[in-house]
Amino acid sequence: MSNVAGTALHDLTASQALRLIKARKLSSEELVTACLARIEAREPTVAAWSWLDPQRALEQARRCDAAEPAGLLHGVPLGIKDMTDTADMPTAYGSRAWQGHTPARDATCVTLIRNAGGVVLGKTVTPEFGVGAPGSTSNPLDHTRTPGGSSSGSAAAVADRMVPLATGTQTAASVIRPASFCGLVGYKPTTGLLSLDGCKGVAETLDCLGTLARTLEDTRLFRDALLGAAAPSAIPALDGPPRLAFCRSPLWHLADEGARSAVENLISTLSRQGANIAELDLPAEYAEMPGHFAKIVGFELQRTTAYEWNAAPEALSTAIRDLHKAEQPTSLADYLAARQAVHRLRRAAESLFATADAIITLGVRGEAPVGLGSTGDPSLNVIWQVLGLPALNLPLMTGPAGMPIGLQLIGRPFGDDALFAVARSLLDRLGRSDL
């Protein structure tokens, strides 16, 4: 079987594939075989994978086919970002210091994926520890451009139809940015909602597990599986039109003109479709958030990479070595002051939603930049990441070069379910049944 009702198997969303597998109209082995063929054809150009074992993947698929379909991801292939431990696959965290390393156990998220019946195809490319020099992964929509990072391989693999789902991690914008650059639905939950146990740390205060998918339905399904749910949950319906707060933030001047124009045009369209949209001006102290972010990351990253610095400094990238050799590293006093400031702002974050169900803004400066030497600037996303708020990237805009630009939708603390409801309402109003 190479297609279902005219749709190539590798083009199926996770939800579509799952329904077919549970109805015994499609086998996991057929689906995995199609995804592996897609990878074989496209990987030389896209370079999304750091490790792949086709035979092992097919064995997993056959075990799924031999069992009664039950789990939320039964028989569905996916990719795991190489910041995440896997007991049966190498995990290098994108670093030469860990080449050939196979962990003793799976990360919690991998365990939950396997419990849900997911077929782990392999590990996707990440820059070293999520912050070092980019890998060779290209944007499948334009191979001269970056796919974003640090969830580079995950975003490229999903966008190129190699797999319908992949995990990501985010410290600044590492899920939202590649989702925007590759035209995907990216989900960054409320900080702490999804377990990071077994994922390499960058900055514990800020790190989050996230997901990359092509539809909101798939994103919700994947979220439920990563929470260990026994059954999928429906996206709740909003009571009336969505109430949105459009925020330009103190860093709005960094956004490209094409991105600013695109989001303002989209807001006009949403208003005509009945959404209630008001302007949100952040208090002045939010302009200090990038400085707090830099101090927290600088202090914590020195500690999360302390072992590698001691054991194999010559194997580390220049960026990591420079951090450890800094003449004036972040002091404990500066770190604690930044943490205290962030704590105050997080406690006050609920007030941003006094008259809004969600905040809409940009999470990126614009389209994916040309060149693979950088994964893009995370600056526009820093405020929202530091606040720990849940976020969705919705691929609803394009820039001057025809590349995607995402609308970032941000919810109140632990208001992830309500955020999904707002997203569904917006997509319905825009007639985007494809998402």
C-alpha positions in Angstrom: 0.0 0.0 0.0 1.5 3.3 -1.1 -1.4 5.6 -0.4 -4.8 5.9 1.2 -7.6 7.5 -0.8 -5.0 9.4 -2.9 -2.9 10.5 0.0 0.7 9.2 0.2 1.2 7.4 3.4 4.1 9.6 4.5 1.7 12.6 4.1 -0.8 11.3 6.7 -1.0 13.2 9.9 -0.6 11.2 13.1 -4.3 11.4 13.8 -5.3 10.2 10.3 -2.8 7.3 10.5 -4.0 6.3 14.0 -7.6 6.0 12.9 -6.6 3.9 9.9 -4.4 1.6 12.0 -7.0 1.1 14.7 -9.5 0.3 11.9 -7.0 -2.2 10.5 -7.0 -0.4 7.2 -3.3 0.4 7.5 -0.5 -1.4 9.3 2.2 0.4 11.2 4.8 -1.5 9.1 3.3 0.0 5.9 3.4 3.5 7.4 6.9 3.2 8.8 8.1 1.7 5.5 6.7 4.8 3.7 8.4 7.2 6.1 11.7 5.4 5.8 11.5 5.6 2.0 10.8 9.3 2.3 13.8 9.7 4.6 16.0 7.8 2.2 15.0 10.0 -0.6 15.3 13.4 1.2 17.8 13.0 4.0 20.9 13.7 1.8 19.5 17.2 1.3 17.6 17.9 4.5 20.0 16.2 7.0 17.4 16.0 9.8 18.6 12.8 11.6 21.6 12.2 13.8 20.9 8.5 14.2 18.5 6.2 12.4 18.1 2.4 12.3 15.5 1.3 9.7 15.5 -2.3 10.8 14.9 -1.5 14.4 12.1 0.8 13.4 10.4 -1.9 11.3 10.7 -4.3 14.2 8.9 -1.9 16.5 6.2 -1.5 13.8 5.7 -5.2 13.5 5.3 -5.5 17.3 2.6 -2.9 17.1 0.8 -4.7 14.3 0.9 -8.0 16.3 -0.8 -6.3 19.3 -4.3 -4.9 19.8 -4.3 -1.2 18.9 -4.7 0.6 22.2 -2.3 3.5 22.9 -2.7 7.1 21.9 0.2 6.8 19.4 -0.2 3.1 18.5 2.0 2.4 15.4 2.7 6.0 14.7 6.4 6.9 13.8 8.1 9.9 15.3 11.5 11.5 16.0 13.2 12.3 19.3 15.4 15.3 19.6 18.9 14.3 20.4 18.8 16.2 23.7 16.8 13.3 25.1 18.0 10.0 26.5 17.1 6.7 24.7 18.3 3.4 26.1 18.5 1.6 22.7 19.9 4.5 20.6 22.9 6.7 20.9 22.4 10.1 22.6 25.1 12.7 22.0 23.2 15.9 22.8 24.7 17.3 19.6 28.2 17.2 21.1 31.4 15.5 20.1 32.0 15.0 23.9 29.2 12.4 23.9 29.7 10.6 20.6 29.0 6.9 21.0 27.1 7.4 24.3 24.1 5.2 24.9 22.2 6.1 28.1 21.2 3.4 30.7 17.6 4.3 30.4 14.9 6.2 28.5 13.9 9.7 29.3 10.4 9.9 30.9 9.0 11.4 27.7 10.4 8.5 25.6 9.0 6.0 28.1 5.5 7.6 27.8 5.8 7.6 24.0 6.6 3.9 24.0 3.8 3.2 26.5 1.4 5.0 24.0 2.6 2.7 21.2 4.7 5.2 19.4 7.4 3.9 17.0 10.6 5.8 17.7 12.4 6.0 14.3 15.6 7.7 15.5 17.2 10.8 16.9 17.0 14.3 15.3 19.7 16.8 14.9 20.3 19.5 17.5 23.1 22.0 17.9 25.5 21.1 20.8 23.4 21.1 24.0 20.8 23.2 22.1 23.0 26.3 22.2 26.2 25.6 20.2 27.0 25.8 16.5 24.2 24.6 14.2 24.3 21.3 12.5 23.9 20.8 8.7 20.1 20.5 8.7 18.4 22.6 6.1 14.9 24.0 5.8 12.9 21.6 3.6 10.9 24.5 2.2 14.1 26.2 1.0 17.4 24.4 1.4 19.3 27.6 1.4 17.7 28.6 4.7 17.9 27.5 8.3 15.1 25.4 9.7 15.6 27.2 13.0 16.8 25.7 16.2 17.6 24.2 18.4 14.9 21.7 17.5 16.3 21.8 14.0 16.1 18.2 12.9 12.7 17.6 14.5 11.1 20.6 12.7 12.7 19.6 9.4 11.7 16.0 9.7 8.1 16.9 10.4 7.9 19.6 7.8 9.4 17.3 5.1 6.8 14.5 5.9 9.5 12.1 7.1 7.5 11.7 10.3 4.2 13.3 11.5 5.5 14.1 15.0 8.7 14.9 16.8 9.8 16.2 20.2 11.6 19.4 20.8 13.1 21.3 23.8 13.1 25.0 24.4 15.1 27.3 26.5 14.5 30.5 24.6 12.7 29.8 21.3 13.8 26.4 20.2 10.4 25.0 19.5 8.5 28.1 18.5 11.2 29.4 16.1 11.7 26.3 14.0 7.9 25.7 14.0 7.5 29.2 12.5 10.4 28.8 10.0 9.1 25.4 8.8 5.4 26.1 8.8 4.4 23.8 11.7 2.3 23.8 14.8 4.7 24.1 17.6 3.6 23.7 21.2 5.6 24.9 24.3 3.6 24.1 27.4 3.5 25.9 30.7 6.9 25.4 32.2 7.0 22.2 34.2 3.8 20.7 32.7 5.7 18.0 30.7 8.5 16.1 32.3 12.1 16.9 31.3 13.5 13.9 33.3 16.2 12.4 31.1 16.7 15.4 28.9 20.0 17.2 28.8 19.7 20.5 30.8 20.6 23.9 29.5 19.1 26.3 32.0 16.8 24.5 34.5 14.8 27.7 35.3 13.7 28.0 31.6 14.0 24.6 29.9 10.8 23.0 28.6 9.8 19.9 26.6 7.7 20.7 23.5 6.2 19.2 20.4 6.3 19.7 16.6 3.4 18.6 14.4 1.5 19.6 11.3 -1.9 20.1 12.8 -3.5 21.2 16.1 -5.3 17.8 16.4 -1.9 16.0 16.3 -0.4 18.5 18.7 -3.2 17.8 21.2 -2.9 14.0 20.8 0.9 14.2 21.3 0.5 16.4 24.4 -2.0 13.9 25.9 0.4 11.0 25.3 3.3 12.9 26.9 1.0 13.4 30.0 0.5 9.7 30.2 -3.2 10.0 29.4 -5.1 6.7 28.8 -7.5 8.3 26.3 -7.3 11.4 24.0 -9.0 14.6 25.2 -11.2 16.8 23.1 -10.2 20.4 22.5 -12.7 22.4 24.5 -15.0 24.9 22.8 -14.9 28.6 23.6 -17.9 30.3 25.0 -18.3 33.0 22.4 -15.8 34.8 20.2 -12.1 34.7 21.3 -10.8 37.7 23.3 -7.3 38.5 22.1 -4.6 40.9 23.3 -2.2 42.0 20.6 1.2 42.7 22.1 4.1 44.3 20.2 6.4 43.9 23.3 9.4 46.2 24.0 11.4 44.2 21.4 9.0 44.8 18.5 11.6 47.0 16.7 13.6 43.8 16.0 10.8 42.3 13.9 11.2 42.6 10.1 8.9 45.0 8.3 7.4 42.0 6.4 6.6 40.2 9.6 5.0 43.2 11.2 2.9 43.8 8.1 1.8 40.2 8.0 0.7 40.0 11.6 -1.2 43.3 11.4 -3.0 42.1 8.2 -3.9 38.8 10.0 -5.3 40.7 13.0 -7.5 42.8 10.6 -8.8 39.5 9.1 -9.5 38.0 12.5 -11.3 41.2 13.6 -13.5 40.9 10.5 -14.2 37.3 11.4 -15.6 38.3 14.8 -12.5 38.0 17.1 -12.3 40.7 19.8 -8.8 42.1 19.7 -7.4 44.8 21.9 -3.8 46.2 22.2 -1.7 45.1 25.2 1.2 47.3 26.3 3.5 45.6 28.7 4.7 47.4 31.8 8.2 49.0 31.5 9.9 46.3 33.6 9.3 43.7 30.9 12.0 45.5 28.8 14.5 44.2 31.3 13.6 40.6 30.7 16.3 39.9 28.1 18.9 40.9 30.6 17.4 38.6 33.2 17.4 35.8 30.7 21.0 36.3 29.8 22.1 36.2 33.4 20.1 33.1 34.2 21.3 31.2 31.2 24.9 32.3 31.7 24.9 31.1 35.3 23.0 27.9 34.8 24.7 26.8 31.6 28.1 26.8 33.2 26.8 24.3 35.7 24.8 22.1 33.3 28.0 21.7 31.1 30.4 21.5 34.0 31.0 17.7 33.5 31.8 18.1 29.9 34.1 21.1 30.6 36.1 18.9 33.1 36.1 15.7 31.1 36.5 16.8 27.5 37.0 20.5 27.0 38.7 20.0 23.7 35.6 18.3 22.3 33.3 21.3 23.1 32.3 24.0 20.6 33.8 27.4 20.8 30.6 28.8 22.2 30.6 26.5 25.2 34.4 26.9 25.8 34.1 30.7 25.7 31.4 30.5 28.3 33.6 28.6 30.7 36.6 30.8 30.0 34.7 34.1 30.5 36.7 36.6 32.5 33.6 38.0 34.2 31.1 35.1 34.5 27.6 35.8 35.9 27.9 36.3 39.7 25.7 34.6 42.2 24.4 38.0 43.3 23.4 38.9 39.7 21.9 35.5 39.1 19.7 35.7 42.3 18.6 39.2 41.5 17.5 38.0 38.0 15.7 35.1 39.5 13.9 37.3 42.0 12.9 39.7 39.2 11.6 36.9 37.1 9.7 35.4 40.1 7.9 38.7 40.6 7.0 39.0 36.9 5.8 35.4 36.8 3.5 36.0 39.8 2.0 39.0 38.0 1.6 37.3 34.6 -2.0 36.4 35.3 -2.9 40.1 35.2 -2.0 40.2 31.5 -5.1 38.1 30.8 -7.6 40.3 32.8 -9.6 40.9 29.6 -8.1 38.4 27.2 -8.3 34.7 26.6 -4.9 34.7 24.9 -2.1 37.1 23.8 -1.1 37.2 20.1 2.3 38.3 19.0 5.4 37.3 16.9 7.8 34.7 18.2 10.3 35.4 15.5 11.8 38.4 13.6 10.5 37.2 10.3 11.1 34.4 7.7 13.9 31.8 8.1 17.2 33.6 7.4 19.3 32.5 4.4 22.3 30.4 5.4 22.9 27.5 7.8 25.4 29.3 10.1 22.8 30.4 12.5 19.4 29.1 13.6 17.9 32.6 13.9 17.4 35.2 16.6 15.3 34.1 19.7 15.0 37.7 21.1 11.3 38.2 20.4 10.4 35.1 22.3 12.5 35.6 25.4 9.9 37.5 27.4 7.3 34.8 27.0 9.7 32.0 27.7 11.0 33.6 30.9 7.4 34.0 32.1 6.9 30.3 31.6 3.6 30.7 29.8 2.1 28.1 27.4 2.5 29.0 23.7 1.4 27.7 20.3 2.9 28.6 16.9 0.2 28.6 14.3 1.5 28.8 10.6 -0.9 31.4 9.4 1.3 34.0 7.6 3.9 34.2 4.9 6.7 36.8 4.4 8.0 38.6 1.3 9.9 35.6 0.1 6.9 33.3 0.4 8.3 31.5 3.5 6.1 30.9 6.5 5.9 33.1 9.6 4.0 31.9 12.6 1.5 33.7 14.8 2.4 33.0 18.4 -0.6 32.5 20.7 0.2 32.7 24.4 -2.0 31.5 27.3 -2.3 32.2 31.0 -0.2 30.1 33.4 -1.4 26.5 33.3 -4.1 27.5 30.9 -2.9 25.1 28.2 -6.4 23.7 27.6 -7.9 27.1 27.1 -5.1 28.0 24.8 -6.0 25.0 22.5 -9.6 26.2 22.6 -8.6 29.7 21.4 -6.4 28.2 18.7 -9.2 26.0 17.4 -11.6 29.0 17.3 -9.1 31.1 15.3 -8.4 28.3 12.8 -12.2 27.7 12.4 -12.8 31.4 11.8 -10.0 31.5 9.2 -11.3 28.3 7.4 -8.1 26.5 8.1 -9.4 22.9 8.3 -5.9 21.8 7.1 -4.5 22.8 10.5 
